[in-house]
Amino acid sequence: QLQASGGGLVRAGGSLRLSCAASGRTFSPYTMGWFRQAPGKEREFVAAITWSGCSTYYTDSVKGRFTISRDRAKNTVDLQMNSLKPEDTAVYYCAADKAVGRISDNSDYYAYWGQGTQVTVSS
């Protein structure tokens, strides 16, 4: 139901744009988020955006470099990643919250998950 794409290999300082497309159902009016998991590490929150798009939330390590956006008409959520660093290397997952009216970095709040897309940043 959620399909993430856009990952790849990029050099440090480069950019990638991830996209998450929903199929089979709409995920409005739910908050959408991006998470990532690096090898040997726990999954961590990256960014989230409310249904309206008016509120966004980022983990500190990506503020000023990543931008989350959504297109409600297309039922997609994008993550523009600039100034990438080797520590951004991970599998990136998009997810949809299970409730309305909140924006959170707690993965337990997200009920629907995409399959993940690999992002590799070389130094």
C-alpha positions in Angstrom: 0.0 0.0 0.0 3.0 2.3 0.5 5.7 2.2 -2.1 9.0 4.0 -1.5 11.4 4.8 -4.3 14.2 7.1 -5.3 17.1 5.6 -3.3 20.5 5.1 -4.7 24.2 5.7 -4.4 25.4 9.3 -4.1 28.6 11.0 -3.0 28.8 13.0 0.1 27.3 16.5 -0.5 25.0 15.2 -3.2 21.2 15.0 -3.3 18.4 12.5 -3.6 14.7 12.7 -3.7 12.7 9.9 -2.2 9.0 9.4 -3.0 6.3 7.4 -1.3 3.2 6.5 -3.2 0.1 5.1 -1.7 -2.0 2.7 -3.5 -5.2 0.9 -2.7 -6.3 3.5 -0.2 -5.8 7.1 0.6 -3.8 8.1 3.6 -5.5 11.4 4.2 -6.0 12.8 6.8 -3.1 11.0 8.4 0.3 12.3 9.2 3.0 10.7 7.0 6.6 10.1 8.1 10.0 8.9 7.0 12.1 6.6 9.1 15.5 5.0 8.4 17.5 2.1 9.6 21.2 1.8 9.2 23.0 -1.6 9.4 23.3 -2.7 13.0 21.2 0.2 14.3 17.7 0.7 15.4 15.2 2.3 13.1 15.1 6.1 13.7 12.7 8.9 12.8 13.7 11.3 10.1 10.8 13.6 9.3 7.0 13.8 9.3 4.3 16.0 7.8 0.6 16.5 8.6 -2.2 15.9 6.2 -2.5 19.6 5.5 1.2 20.0 5.0 1.2 22.9 7.4 3.2 21.2 10.1 6.5 19.4 9.6 8.8 17.8 12.1 12.5 16.8 11.6 15.0 15.0 13.6 17.9 17.3 14.5 20.5 15.6 12.4 18.6 16.4 9.1 17.2 19.9 9.8 18.2 22.3 7.2 19.2 19.5 4.8 16.1 17.5 4.3 12.6 18.7 3.3 9.4 16.6 3.5 6.4 17.5 1.4 3.2 15.9 0.3 0.9 16.1 -2.7 -2.6 15.2 -1.4 -4.0 15.0 -4.9 -1.4 12.5 -6.0 -1.4 10.7 -2.6 2.4 11.0 -2.4 5.0 12.1 0.1 8.5 13.2 -0.9 11.7 13.6 1.0 14.2 15.9 -0.6 17.7 15.2 0.8 20.5 17.6 0.2 24.0 17.8 1.5 24.0 14.1 2.1 26.5 12.7 4.5 27.9 9.1 4.9 26.0 8.8 8.1 22.7 9.2 6.2 23.3 5.8 4.7 20.4 3.6 5.6 17.2 2.0 4.3 14.5 4.6 4.3 10.9 3.8 5.0 7.8 5.8 4.6 4.9 5.3 7.0 1.4 6.5 7.8 0.1 7.3 11.2 -2.8 5.3 12.5 -4.6 8.3 14.1 -5.5 11.8 13.1 -4.3 15.1 14.4 -0.8 14.4 15.7 2.7 14.6 14.4 5.2 12.3 16.1 8.6 10.7 16.0 7.3 7.6 17.7 7.3 4.7 15.3 4.6 2.9 17.4 2.1 5.5 16.1 2.6 4.5 12.5 0.5 1.6 11.4 1.3 1.4 7.7 4.8 0.9 6.3 6.4 0.8 2.9 9.0 -1.7 1.9 12.0 0.6 2.1 14.5 2.1 -0.3 18.3 2.0 0.1 20.3 5.2 0.3 24.0 4.9 0.3 26.3 8.0 0.6 29.9 7.5 -0.1 32.6 9.6 1.4 
